[in-house]
Amino acid sequence: MSPVRRCSRTACGRPAVATLTYVYADSTAVLGPLATYAEPHCYDLCSEHSERLTAPRGWEVVRLAIDAASARPSSDDLEALANAVREAARTPPRQEPPSARPSDALGGPEGRDADPMEVARRGHLRVLRSPEP
């Protein structure tokens, strides 16, 4: 499980519950639920800093509904992860004949996009194999 993301504000160590994104073209600050992944141009904020958020003069702040309960992984998330791991352990990795495998040497799109570490996928979950020593 991934570690809890912390508030982006300096010297604040509280857990993040919201993500702030600036839309410079529209002079808008959008504050919404915590993003699934940490993005380089977004700021994760704790509940206190998200409540006290102000924007520069002339900017609009759009506040989307934030459900604090959904910020933490639920038992359904953990169960889905456990089921995906169990299923991947039961299913042997797909073996394609060497002639059917995309070649990285050819530089084709299949070669660039293929992930040699991915063993199985179920929905948004991926099972990766350990790198060989």
Biotite code that builds the C-alpha atoms (Angstrom):
import biotite.structure as struc

atoms = struc.array([
    struc.Atom([0.000, 0.000, 0.000], chain_id="A", res_id=1, res_name="MET", atom_name="CA", element="C"),
    struc.Atom([1.318, 3.477, -0.791], chain_id="A", res_id=2, res_name="SER", atom_name="CA", element="C"),
    struc.Atom([2.256, 5.865, 1.994], chain_id="A", res_id=3, res_name="PRO", atom_name="CA", element="C"),
    struc.Atom([-0.151, 8.613, 2.990], chain_id="A", res_id=4, res_name="VAL", atom_name="CA", element="C"),
    struc.Atom([0.473, 11.788, 0.994], chain_id="A", res_id=5, res_name="ARG", atom_name="CA", element="C"),
    struc.Atom([1.178, 14.855, 3.090], chain_id="A", res_id=6, res_name="ARG", atom_name="CA", element="C"),
    struc.Atom([0.053, 18.462, 2.753], chain_id="A", res_id=7, res_name="CYS", atom_name="CA", element="C"),
    struc.Atom([2.184, 20.465, 0.294], chain_id="A", res_id=8, res_name="SER", atom_name="CA", element="C"),
    struc.Atom([2.283, 23.536, 2.529], chain_id="A", res_id=9, res_name="ARG", atom_name="CA", element="C"),
    struc.Atom([5.665, 24.234, 4.092], chain_id="A", res_id=10, res_name="THR", atom_name="CA", element="C"),
    struc.Atom([6.098, 22.781, 7.617], chain_id="A", res_id=11, res_name="ALA", atom_name="CA", element="C"),
    struc.Atom([2.694, 21.059, 7.538], chain_id="A", res_id=12, res_name="CYS", atom_name="CA", element="C"),
    struc.Atom([2.853, 17.309, 8.040], chain_id="A", res_id=13, res_name="GLY", atom_name="CA", element="C"),
    struc.Atom([-0.860, 16.558, 8.176], chain_id="A", res_id=14, res_name="ARG", atom_name="CA", element="C"),
    struc.Atom([-2.357, 14.040, 5.716], chain_id="A", res_id=15, res_name="PRO", atom_name="CA", element="C"),
    struc.Atom([-3.647, 15.518, 2.463], chain_id="A", res_id=16, res_name="ALA", atom_name="CA", element="C"),
    struc.Atom([-7.386, 15.334, 1.760], chain_id="A", res_id=17, res_name="VAL", atom_name="CA", element="C"),
    struc.Atom([-7.707, 17.626, -1.287], chain_id="A", res_id=18, res_name="ALA", atom_name="CA", element="C"),
    struc.Atom([-5.823, 18.556, -4.458], chain_id="A", res_id=19, res_name="THR", atom_name="CA", element="C"),
    struc.Atom([-5.433, 22.133, -5.658], chain_id="A", res_id=20, res_name="LEU", atom_name="CA", element="C"),
    struc.Atom([-4.948, 22.851, -9.355], chain_id="A", res_id=21, res_name="THR", atom_name="CA", element="C"),
    struc.Atom([-4.498, 26.263, -10.953], chain_id="A", res_id=22, res_name="TYR", atom_name="CA", element="C"),
    struc.Atom([-6.040, 26.957, -14.366], chain_id="A", res_id=23, res_name="VAL", atom_name="CA", element="C"),
    struc.Atom([-4.009, 29.984, -15.375], chain_id="A", res_id=24, res_name="TYR", atom_name="CA", element="C"),
    struc.Atom([-5.862, 30.595, -18.651], chain_id="A", res_id=25, res_name="ALA", atom_name="CA", element="C"),
    struc.Atom([-9.139, 31.059, -16.741], chain_id="A", res_id=26, res_name="ASP", atom_name="CA", element="C"),
    struc.Atom([-7.668, 32.656, -13.587], chain_id="A", res_id=27, res_name="SER", atom_name="CA", element="C"),
    struc.Atom([-9.247, 29.849, -11.589], chain_id="A", res_id=28, res_name="THR", atom_name="CA", element="C"),
    struc.Atom([-8.099, 27.727, -8.662], chain_id="A", res_id=29, res_name="ALA", atom_name="CA", element="C"),
    struc.Atom([-9.843, 24.348, -8.500], chain_id="A", res_id=30, res_name="VAL", atom_name="CA", element="C"),
    struc.Atom([-9.922, 22.534, -5.158], chain_id="A", res_id=31, res_name="LEU", atom_name="CA", element="C"),
    struc.Atom([-11.258, 19.005, -5.310], chain_id="A", res_id=32, res_name="GLY", atom_name="CA", element="C"),
    struc.Atom([-10.901, 15.519, -3.860], chain_id="A", res_id=33, res_name="PRO", atom_name="CA", element="C"),
    struc.Atom([-7.410, 14.120, -3.429], chain_id="A", res_id=34, res_name="LEU", atom_name="CA", element="C"),
    struc.Atom([-6.089, 13.063, -6.837], chain_id="A", res_id=35, res_name="ALA", atom_name="CA", element="C"),
    struc.Atom([-5.321, 9.395, -7.363], chain_id="A", res_id=36, res_name="THR", atom_name="CA", element="C"),
    struc.Atom([-1.687, 10.170, -8.184], chain_id="A", res_id=37, res_name="TYR", atom_name="CA", element="C"),
    struc.Atom([0.574, 13.026, -7.068], chain_id="A", res_id=38, res_name="ALA", atom_name="CA", element="C"),
    struc.Atom([0.951, 15.343, -10.049], chain_id="A", res_id=39, res_name="GLU", atom_name="CA", element="C"),
    struc.Atom([3.895, 17.727, -10.387], chain_id="A", res_id=40, res_name="PRO", atom_name="CA", element="C"),
    struc.Atom([1.744, 20.819, -11.084], chain_id="A", res_id=41, res_name="HIS", atom_name="CA", element="C"),
    struc.Atom([-0.863, 20.186, -8.386], chain_id="A", res_id=42, res_name="CYS", atom_name="CA", element="C"),
    struc.Atom([-0.770, 20.734, -4.642], chain_id="A", res_id=43, res_name="TYR", atom_name="CA", element="C"),
    struc.Atom([-2.113, 18.322, -2.045], chain_id="A", res_id=44, res_name="ASP", atom_name="CA", element="C"),
    struc.Atom([-3.660, 20.083, 0.956], chain_id="A", res_id=45, res_name="LEU", atom_name="CA", element="C"),
    struc.Atom([-4.789, 18.982, 4.421], chain_id="A", res_id=46, res_name="CYS", atom_name="CA", element="C"),
    struc.Atom([-8.317, 19.786, 5.597], chain_id="A", res_id=47, res_name="SER", atom_name="CA", element="C"),
    struc.Atom([-7.236, 22.939, 7.479], chain_id="A", res_id=48, res_name="GLU", atom_name="CA", element="C"),
    struc.Atom([-5.328, 24.445, 4.552], chain_id="A", res_id=49, res_name="HIS", atom_name="CA", element="C"),
    struc.Atom([-8.037, 23.504, 2.047], chain_id="A", res_id=50, res_name="SER", atom_name="CA", element="C"),
    struc.Atom([-10.672, 25.292, 4.182], chain_id="A", res_id=51, res_name="GLU", atom_name="CA", element="C"),
    struc.Atom([-8.533, 28.442, 4.521], chain_id="A", res_id=52, res_name="ARG", atom_name="CA", element="C"),
    struc.Atom([-7.561, 28.572, 0.834], chain_id="A", res_id=53, res_name="LEU", atom_name="CA", element="C"),
    struc.Atom([-7.690, 31.978, -0.822], chain_id="A", res_id=54, res_name="THR", atom_name="CA", element="C"),
    struc.Atom([-6.781, 32.883, -4.390], chain_id="A", res_id=55, res_name="ALA", atom_name="CA", element="C"),
    struc.Atom([-5.137, 35.980, -5.850], chain_id="A", res_id=56, res_name="PRO", atom_name="CA", element="C"),
    struc.Atom([-7.331, 39.035, -6.413], chain_id="A", res_id=57, res_name="ARG", atom_name="CA", element="C"),
    struc.Atom([-9.401, 38.604, -9.569], chain_id="A", res_id=58, res_name="GLY", atom_name="CA", element="C"),
    struc.Atom([-9.220, 34.811, -9.457], chain_id="A", res_id=59, res_name="TRP", atom_name="CA", element="C"),
    struc.Atom([-12.170, 32.502, -8.912], chain_id="A", res_id=60, res_name="GLU", atom_name="CA", element="C"),
    struc.Atom([-12.007, 29.522, -6.531], chain_id="A", res_id=61, res_name="VAL", atom_name="CA", element="C"),
    struc.Atom([-14.009, 26.462, -7.557], chain_id="A", res_id=62, res_name="VAL", atom_name="CA", element="C"),
    struc.Atom([-14.545, 24.043, -4.662], chain_id="A", res_id=63, res_name="ARG", atom_name="CA", element="C"),
    struc.Atom([-15.623, 20.542, -5.605], chain_id="A", res_id=64, res_name="LEU", atom_name="CA", element="C"),
    struc.Atom([-17.191, 18.288, -2.966], chain_id="A", res_id=65, res_name="ALA", atom_name="CA", element="C"),
    struc.Atom([-14.531, 16.559, -0.876], chain_id="A", res_id=66, res_name="ILE", atom_name="CA", element="C"),
    struc.Atom([-15.449, 13.298, 0.852], chain_id="A", res_id=67, res_name="ASP", atom_name="CA", element="C"),
    struc.Atom([-12.900, 12.819, 3.632], chain_id="A", res_id=68, res_name="ALA", atom_name="CA", element="C"),
    struc.Atom([-13.953, 9.177, 4.082], chain_id="A", res_id=69, res_name="ALA", atom_name="CA", element="C"),
    struc.Atom([-12.876, 8.324, 0.521], chain_id="A", res_id=70, res_name="SER", atom_name="CA", element="C"),
    struc.Atom([-9.378, 9.739, 1.067], chain_id="A", res_id=71, res_name="ALA", atom_name="CA", element="C"),
    struc.Atom([-8.298, 6.517, 2.799], chain_id="A", res_id=72, res_name="ARG", atom_name="CA", element="C"),
    struc.Atom([-8.302, 3.098, 1.101], chain_id="A", res_id=73, res_name="PRO", atom_name="CA", element="C"),
    struc.Atom([-11.505, 1.236, 1.842], chain_id="A", res_id=74, res_name="SER", atom_name="CA", element="C"),
    struc.Atom([-11.843, -2.440, 2.636], chain_id="A", res_id=75, res_name="SER", atom_name="CA", element="C"),
    struc.Atom([-13.264, -2.851, -0.897], chain_id="A", res_id=76, res_name="ASP", atom_name="CA", element="C"),
    struc.Atom([-10.018, -1.445, -2.365], chain_id="A", res_id=77, res_name="ASP", atom_name="CA", element="C"),
    struc.Atom([-7.919, -3.802, -0.271], chain_id="A", res_id=78, res_name="LEU", atom_name="CA", element="C"),
    struc.Atom([-10.115, -6.768, -1.112], chain_id="A", res_id=79, res_name="GLU", atom_name="CA", element="C"),
    struc.Atom([-9.923, -5.968, -4.842], chain_id="A", res_id=80, res_name="ALA", atom_name="CA", element="C"),
    struc.Atom([-6.139, -5.781, -4.607], chain_id="A", res_id=81, res_name="LEU", atom_name="CA", element="C"),
    struc.Atom([-5.935, -9.105, -2.744], chain_id="A", res_id=82, res_name="ALA", atom_name="CA", element="C"),
    struc.Atom([-8.240, -10.786, -5.290], chain_id="A", res_id=83, res_name="ASN", atom_name="CA", element="C"),
    struc.Atom([-6.166, -9.466, -8.214], chain_id="A", res_id=84, res_name="ALA", atom_name="CA", element="C"),
    struc.Atom([-2.968, -10.801, -6.650], chain_id="A", res_id=85, res_name="VAL", atom_name="CA", element="C"),
    struc.Atom([-4.570, -14.210, -5.988], chain_id="A", res_id=86, res_name="ARG", atom_name="CA", element="C"),
    struc.Atom([-5.859, -14.421, -9.556], chain_id="A", res_id=87, res_name="GLU", atom_name="CA", element="C"),
    struc.Atom([-2.493, -13.445, -11.009], chain_id="A", res_id=88, res_name="ALA", atom_name="CA", element="C"),
    struc.Atom([-0.779, -16.109, -8.904], chain_id="A", res_id=89, res_name="ALA", atom_name="CA", element="C"),
    struc.Atom([-3.146, -18.762, -10.287], chain_id="A", res_id=90, res_name="ARG", atom_name="CA", element="C"),
    struc.Atom([-2.813, -17.626, -13.915], chain_id="A", res_id=91, res_name="THR", atom_name="CA", element="C"),
    struc.Atom([0.504, -18.480, -15.591], chain_id="A", res_id=92, res_name="PRO", atom_name="CA", element="C"),
    struc.Atom([2.002, -15.582, -17.567], chain_id="A", res_id=93, res_name="PRO", atom_name="CA", element="C"),
    struc.Atom([1.071, -15.463, -21.225], chain_id="A", res_id=94, res_name="ARG", atom_name="CA", element="C"),
    struc.Atom([3.793, -16.921, -23.441], chain_id="A", res_id=95, res_name="GLN", atom_name="CA", element="C"),
    struc.Atom([3.840, -15.816, -27.055], chain_id="A", res_id=96, res_name="GLU", atom_name="CA", element="C"),
    struc.Atom([5.971, -17.470, -29.707], chain_id="A", res_id=97, res_name="PRO", atom_name="CA", element="C"),
    struc.Atom([9.174, -15.472, -30.338], chain_id="A", res_id=98, res_name="PRO", atom_name="CA", element="C"),
    struc.Atom([8.031, -14.530, -33.851], chain_id="A", res_id=99, res_name="SER", atom_name="CA", element="C"),
    struc.Atom([4.839, -12.899, -32.448], chain_id="A", res_id=100, res_name="ALA", atom_name="CA", element="C"),
    struc.Atom([6.606, -10.786, -29.825], chain_id="A", res_id=101, res_name="ARG", atom_name="CA", element="C"),
    struc.Atom([7.140, -7.104, -30.616], chain_id="A", res_id=102, res_name="PRO", atom_name="CA", element="C"),
    struc.Atom([10.767, -6.163, -31.038], chain_id="A", res_id=103, res_name="SER", atom_name="CA", element="C"),
    struc.Atom([12.283, -3.171, -29.274], chain_id="A", res_id=104, res_name="ASP", atom_name="CA", element="C"),
    struc.Atom([15.061, -3.179, -31.858], chain_id="A", res_id=105, res_name="ALA", atom_name="CA", element="C"),
    struc.Atom([12.542, -2.384, -34.580], chain_id="A", res_id=106, res_name="LEU", atom_name="CA", element="C"),
    struc.Atom([11.298, 0.643, -32.653], chain_id="A", res_id=107, res_name="GLY", atom_name="CA", element="C"),
    struc.Atom([7.688, -0.167, -33.353], chain_id="A", res_id=108, res_name="GLY", atom_name="CA", element="C"),
    struc.Atom([4.961, 1.269, -31.135], chain_id="A", res_id=109, res_name="PRO", atom_name="CA", element="C"),
    struc.Atom([4.312, -2.144, -29.626], chain_id="A", res_id=110, res_name="GLU", atom_name="CA", element="C"),
    struc.Atom([7.924, -2.368, -28.472], chain_id="A", res_id=111, res_name="GLY", atom_name="CA", element="C"),
    struc.Atom([7.885, 1.033, -26.798], chain_id="A", res_id=112, res_name="ARG", atom_name="CA", element="C"),
    struc.Atom([4.535, 0.591, -25.020], chain_id="A", res_id=113, res_name="ASP", atom_name="CA", element="C"),
    struc.Atom([4.950, -3.012, -23.894], chain_id="A", res_id=114, res_name="ALA", atom_name="CA", element="C"),
    struc.Atom([5.765, -3.381, -20.198], chain_id="A", res_id=115, res_name="ASP", atom_name="CA", element="C"),
    struc.Atom([7.968, -6.460, -19.712], chain_id="A", res_id=116, res_name="PRO", atom_name="CA", element="C"),
    struc.Atom([7.318, -6.382, -15.945], chain_id="A", res_id=117, res_name="MET", atom_name="CA", element="C"),
    struc.Atom([3.512, -6.618, -16.218], chain_id="A", res_id=118, res_name="GLU", atom_name="CA", element="C"),
    struc.Atom([2.214, -10.137, -15.653], chain_id="A", res_id=119, res_name="VAL", atom_name="CA", element="C"),
    struc.Atom([-1.531, -9.571, -15.358], chain_id="A", res_id=120, res_name="ALA", atom_name="CA", element="C"),
    struc.Atom([-4.078, -6.779, -15.286], chain_id="A", res_id=121, res_name="ARG", atom_name="CA", element="C"),
    struc.Atom([-7.527, -6.541, -13.751], chain_id="A", res_id=122, res_name="ARG", atom_name="CA", element="C"),
    struc.Atom([-9.301, -3.225, -14.150], chain_id="A", res_id=123, res_name="GLY", atom_name="CA", element="C"),
    struc.Atom([-6.939, -0.503, -12.970], chain_id="A", res_id=124, res_name="HIS", atom_name="CA", element="C"),
    struc.Atom([-4.743, -2.963, -11.012], chain_id="A", res_id=125, res_name="LEU", atom_name="CA", element="C"),
    struc.Atom([-1.541, -4.426, -12.467], chain_id="A", res_id=126, res_name="ARG", atom_name="CA", element="C"),
    struc.Atom([0.544, -7.320, -11.185], chain_id="A", res_id=127, res_name="VAL", atom_name="CA", element="C"),
    struc.Atom([4.255, -6.920, -11.848], chain_id="A", res_id=128, res_name="LEU", atom_name="CA", element="C"),
    struc.Atom([6.919, -9.612, -11.704], chain_id="A", res_id=129, res_name="ARG", atom_name="CA", element="C"),
    struc.Atom([10.137, -9.060, -9.808], chain_id="A", res_id=130, res_name="SER", atom_name="CA", element="C"),
    struc.Atom([13.141, -8.005, -11.879], chain_id="A", res_id=131, res_name="PRO", atom_name="CA", element="C"),
    struc.Atom([15.554, -10.815, -12.574], chain_id="A", res_id=132, res_name="GLU", atom_name="CA", element="C"),
    struc.Atom([18.926, -10.507, -10.769], chain_id="A", res_id=133, res_name="PRO", atom_name="CA", element="C"),
])
